[in-house]
Amino acid sequence: KQCRLKFVWHEKNMRRDGDNVAFAVKFIQDAMVARGVFPNDNRKYINGLHHEFVVDDDYFVEVTIEEL
């Protein structure tokens, strides 16, 4: 099935540009494929990406998989 991935990037401040934070999406998707979450990270399986950025007490990312 196709899905969309939603990323909520938590940062301690607003210093870094969004594209500098979200570049890590490639590594996250590759890890999801390696762990068997998806057979591949191409558009056949992942049809969309959504990014949000919030200021928080620590650095981390929340990933939600939304089936289409």
Secondary structure, 3 states (H helix, E strand, C coil): CCEEEEEEEEECCCCCCHHHHHCCHHHHHHHHHHCCCCCCCCCCCEEEEEEEEEECCCCEEEEEEEEC
